[in-house]
């Protein structure tokens, strides 16, 4: 519900502020005073495109701000989805700077126009030419039938089932595509896997093989150098071992004279032990170096195989080859399991489709069951708003399953007696469309909580008793829903719980639109002027009082 509307520097409006009633609000005024300009400003607040030409004063920014009571709208999930802080009283503001830059805010948080539109459509329902076009769409008509048939809950149940069905169907199609691709690659992947499996690769073998091959290739040189080393250490007449032994004996003889000599002798002994260990290890290594042509050939062939596999798979180490082997095993295994997964998913898709079809059928039966009653109610309401010869018929055709079931709804209408009803978009005039839309909203208001509804001269083309009936219907509709009606009829103006008068102020250099809240005496005068012109007679005043009292 709109609690307050503030407009500044928009078109002819310098500054305007209203605090509408939660029921029926009437806005009247002279032609061109700016009543419809207000709707343009409201449109900006709801996400319509901005235009710098809309600024009254091009040196200042335009502001349109609305304060809304959201306590009955259950919009917490929408706020959460759009990452907005939810407030029971929410402020929506739209600004247009002199440079033409547009900004939008929800509770002082900047938002995109897309977010503003998503929220705005939940808060205000502005009767406009665009909405008239919506009335001709099958999706709008189907939603209307669902509200009347009280099938929105069932429709939501179906929608969740249908989404599960579509999700599983997408998954199944993905499996089939994967299977087709895997079948093409299966033989090649199996060949690659077998090749790697037969190679029986070990994590550290490449380094060991490369070292073994190097040793084999230089065995003679290595054996020679190791023997030279052994000779130096122990086999030669003047070997390191012999020299160390002599040095140790000499220092040991001096140990009795000083601890320093004793420490040196001990250190020589440690070095001698290390030299002996080193000699033993070199001897072992020397014994290993026995060139075996067959073993060298085998090592070289094994290493060549590893290099070939690395080149084939474009990697540089065995770890990568082992990882590729693991991935191939998964692919081959996946290919073998895909048929089972496809069979399981196919059964699930068939089951979900069966459930969807059953739920759609239940939904369809309840929709069709309400057609006659809905047609009768619409026909009666149309008669009350001056279309006594109108006839309404609702037809259903079956379409493939979609988000709302398998029904396509077509509301057929004829405004004239003896003329067969035709699709709305083909036969209804602008005025007829407006009143038809009013009748739809009147019915909707009895079924669901609607946002603030704004009617812009929906009473065009009616007068007299029909205007009284239209006003009474608005009054009744406003018992549970906030309505704002721009009207030129005194019969409707008299029904308002609050009455605002829009006028053009020409007292300064530039004409501006202003709005005034009318007290009861001012309302009577305004309604009298609507009846009798600028200088209403006493009879016009009396008629105005009667209209006010009858409301």
C-alpha positions, 0 to 999 in steps of 0.5 A: 500500500502506498503511504506517501508519494513525493514528486519534485521537478518533474514535467510541470510538477515543481513539488507535490506530496500526497498521503493517500487513504488506504481505500479509494482516492480520487484525483480530479482537475481541469484538462491539462492540469497535470493529472496524467503527468503524475502517472508518468512520475509514478512510472519512473518510480516503477522502473520506466526509462528516464528522459532529461526532457522530463525535468521542469528545471534543467538545473536541478535533479528530478526526484520521485519517491514512494513510501510503501507498507509491505506488511501484507505482501510477503516480499521477504524472499524477493528482497533476499533474492535481490540482496536487499534489506527488507523493511515493512515500510520500504522507500523507493526513490528514483532520481534523474540528474540534470546530466540525464543520469538516472539512479534508483534506490530501495531503502537507500540501497542502489538498485538496477532498473530491472530490480526496480521493475520486479519490485514495482510490479508487486507494489503498484498496478497502473492501468495503462495502454501497455496493460490493455495489451497484456489483457489480450495475451493468453498468459494473462488470461490463464493467470486470471482463470487460475485466480478465479478457479482458486488453482494457484496452489495447484498450479505451483505444485504442478510448476515444481513438478514440471521443473523437476521433469525439465531438469531430469530431461536436461540431465538425460539428454546430457547423458545421451550426448555424453554416451554418443561422444563416449562411444566414438572415443571408446575404442581409442580410449581403451587402446590408450588405457591398455597401452599404459596398463601394459607399461606398468609404470612405477613412480620413480623408475624413470630416474633410476633407469636414466641413471642405470643407462648412464652408468652402463654407457660409461662403465669402463671409465667409471670402473677405471676411476673407482680403481684409481680412487681405491689405489689412492686410498689404500692399495698404493705404497703411499696410500692415504690409509698408510699415511693416516696410520703413520700419522696416528702412530706418531701423534699417539706417541706424543699424547703423553706430553700434552692433551693437545697431541692426544686430541689430535691423535683422536681426531686422526683416528676418526678420519681414519675410520671415515677413510676406511668406510669410504674405501669399503663403499667405493669397493662395493660400487666398483664391484657393481660396475660389470657391463652387461650388454643385455641388461643395458639394452633392456634398460634402454628399451624401457626408457625409450618406451617411457619417452614415447609414451610421454611424447604421445601424451605430451607430458614430461614425467611418469606422474603425469602418465599415471594420472592420464591412465587413471583418467582413462580408466574413469572414462572407460568405466564411465562409458560402461556405466552410462547405459545403466545411468541412461536407463535409470534417468529414462525411467525417472523422466517417464515417471515425472512426465506421468506425474506432470501430466496427471497434475496438469490434467487435474489443473485443467479440469478445475479450470474448465469447471469455472468457465461458465461461472466466470463468464457469467460474472464477467457478463454481469459486471460488464452490464453494470458498467454500461455494456448490457449487450456484451457476451463473454466466452472462455475457450480452452485448447491443449498445447504441449506441456509447459510451465503452466500446464497444457492449457491455452486459454482464450477469452472471447468477447462481443460488445454487441448483441447478435455478434459472436464473441471473438478474441479480445485483441480483435474486437474490443475498443479502447474504452471497452478494453478499459472497462473489461480490465476493470471488471477483471480487476474487480474479480481479482480483488475479491480473490487475492491481495492486490497491489495499489491499483491506479485507474486513469480515467477508466470512466471514459465513455460512461455517464449517468446511472452507469457512472454511479454503478462504476463508482459503487463498484470502485468503492466496494473494491476499495474496501480491501484494496487501495485504489487511486482513480483519476476521474472526470465524473462527479458520480465517481468523485463523490465515492472517494474516501479522499479527494485530491484536486490537481490544478495549474498555477500560473502566478509565476513566470512558469506554469506549474502543476499543484495538488490540493487535498480537499476538505468536505466543503471543498469537495462539494464545491469541486463536485458541483463544478464538475456538474455545472461548470466553473459557476455552479448553480445552487442545484449543482451544489444540491446534486453534489451534496446528494452524491456525497451523501449517497456514497 
